[in-house]
Amino acid sequence: MAESESAALHRRRFLKGMVVAGGATVVAPAAAQAQAPEKPTGNTSPPTAAARASEREHPPEADRLTTEKTGSDFMVEVCKTLNLDYMAACPGSTFRALQESFINYGQNKRPEWLTCMHEEVSVGMAHGYAKVAGKPMAAMVHGTVGTQHAAMGIYNAFCDRVPIIIFTGNAGALDERRPGVEWVHSVQDAASTVRDFVKWDDYPMSLQHFAESTVRGYTLACAQPPGPVFITADTKLQEEPLDEREQRKLKIPLLVTASQPAGDPNALREAAKMLVAAEAPVIIADRYARSQAAMDNLVRLAELLQAPVIDNRSRMNMPNTHYLCQSERAGGLIAQADCILSLEPVDLYGQLNVMRDQLERTVSPKSKKGVKVICISTRDLLVHSNYQDFQRYVGADINITADAQTTLPSLIEAVQREIASGGKNAIAMRGEKMRESYNGFADRARAEAALAWDATPISSARMYMELWEHLRKEDWALVSDSDFSSNWPHRLWPMEKHYRFIGGSGGYGVGYQPVAALGAALAHRDAGGRVVVSITGDGEFNMAPHTLWTAAHHGIPYLTVIQNNRAYHQEVMHVQRMANRHNRGLRNVPIGTMIDNPNIDYARIAQGYGAVGIGPINDPNDLSEAFRKGIAAVKAGQPALIDVVMQPR
């Protein structure tokens, strides 16, 4: 007991000493002032002149820790002069000042900051948004590693010729970098990773430079052919204080939207003569229409010529309810054509030729010898050498380097003048044949869809027909490609408005569907609240399931239907082809291609991200009720997902 008390007393004496000592450090200066000054001793020297001067100088200033305005505030002012409604980003330290300026100085309005969980989502979201809204959206990506994450999304947008404004941050000056991570996330040339597949990039060295480059970048992104641009915001420029004197020197250029290139009138007159003189003209529309007016002009031209239109569906080009929309007869029409007008072809060589994928590949023409080809396209205005999205070269008889959408009204006028001089009877007779050929398209498609009506796993045709019964009463939009669904929506659903469909990814990068659907749904929400549907493969969805969190967080309603074949089925078919070619059997084809064992519960994943999750649906008779619930959730403002276990295609 004595030892315990002694230890306690010892501890109290120690703590008391600490308190006294600590208190002494606080009161010592006051106590020192109260003490009488000591008398100088005999050995003390009077202060020198230099010592007296140093005593009269101001003490050194403390480090400046705050400021009222920074370079990033001015960068936000620049962005606010552009027609940008949104900025999508996954947080990153290389743009920390810009993010703070957007949400505080810029009041998080025009552009509004949208939170994504991956840089590929930020860029892909902007991709889908632009195709519906008809204008760019911005994305902010972290330096180096964030740009690497975003690369596939940027490539998709480049191949699809879609305008996006992409910003990144970078700590350029080495003496300004914090040790550690900031060095690892810095680079000498921030755009080098993506330069081969952006339309233009810049690394501004001053705030005035940033203003001019950003306005220039927006203009270039929108000029035909459009594409993503990439601008680097230096962290020192972002974070340095900006005083009033410096700010008065800065000027933001006026944003002026450039007119789009139109076709040469002489070339258009020759094209009109060739089209009117043809006995079997065919129009192929690919990455053509950006608006309803463009669709209307294509219908007008087709009716003038009574020429069938093949819609390659890189965009929504031609209403499929029009008798001259004969995409399902593409092979026969091209084979018989004596004149082909190709509007913004993605692959003109592929439109005219077919390659057999066999041990020794061979090529044969789709068209007959002597066919005249007219091409109106901006494809030659944006060609980079490394990535081969430009396809094989083929020369057209008349090659008009111009924006087809801008040029078509002039071509229509030229055709009208040419028809006035004769040939109306032949054109009218051709129209009657086209009507006869069109009759029965829809009936045949419905008959084919009924062949596997009660099959399990569920057939894609049954799924699309059941979904249509609920969509037909709504103002709807399909924001996913249909290539992996045997094009059933184009065969079964009437598509008459431009916003009904947005085409595919351009670069065929897996993971495009869920991220582009998110951006497209945002644009449709702002356009008046259409019922938006995305049919997404399970392999695609697994690349970015967290898009549903962004949708729930920002109130973006749309319906995702998982076309769940529990496989990367495109790759299943590739491996099957190789196994057959090598005479090795198909037993091991599922290795590396199947998504099963365990099966993924997509409805629960959706619920975890805050969306409505329904399924899995295994019985085709349960589809109708699932779609009713899913569409009701979307109309109530929620993102929803329905997991449908389906046949491969």
Secondary structure, 3 states (H helix, E strand, C coil): CHHHHHHHHHHHHHHHHHHHHHHHHHHHHHHHHHCCCCCCCCCCCCCCHHHHHHHHCCCCCCCCCCCCCEHHHHHHHHHHCCCCCEEEECCCHHHHHHHHHHHHHCCCCCCEEEECCCHHHHHHHHHHHHHHHCCCCEEEECCCHHHHHHHHHHHHHHHCCCCEEEEEEECCCHHHCCCCHHHHCCCCCCCCCCHHHCCEEECCCCHHHHHHHHHHHHHHHHCCCCCEEEEEEEHHHHHCECCHHHHHHCCCCCCCCCCCCCCCHHHHHHHHHHHHHCCCEEEEECCCCCCHHHHHHHHHHHHHHCCCEEECCCCCCCCCCCCCECHHHHHHHHHHCCEEEEECCCCHHHHHEEEECCCCCEEEECCCCCCEEEEEECHHHCCCCCCCCCCCCCCCCEEEECCHHHHHHHHHHHHHHHHHCCCHHHHHHHHHHHHHHHCCHHHHHHHHHHHHCCCCCECHHHHHHHHHHHHCCCCEEECCCCHHHCCHHHHHCCCCCHHHECCCCCCCCCCHHHHHHHHHHHHHHHCCCCEEEEEEEHHHHCCCCCHHHHHHHHCCCCEEEEEECCECHHHHHHHHHHHHHCCCCCCCCCCCCECCCCCCCHHHHHHHCCCEEEEEECCHHHHHHHHHHHHHHHHCCCCEEEEEEECCC
